[in-house]
Amino acid sequence: MTVINDSAVVAELTELYLKYEKALCTNDIETLDNLFWDAPEVVRFGVTEKPVRER
């Protein structure tokens, strides 16, 4: 059975969200880099950028 709003998961995600939000607001690039999975499959883009698929 799937558990919705598991308190441990909610706490972990809330902590990560707050860490991410603080890094965004303070331009903490090192923390932002550490929060993203380091793999070629990961795509990051800003709100003003247009995602382009490589062919």
Buried (B, 14 or more C-beta within 10 A) or exposed (E): EEEEEEEEEEEEEEEEEEBBEEBEEEEBEEBBEEEEEEEEEEEEEEEEEEEEEEE
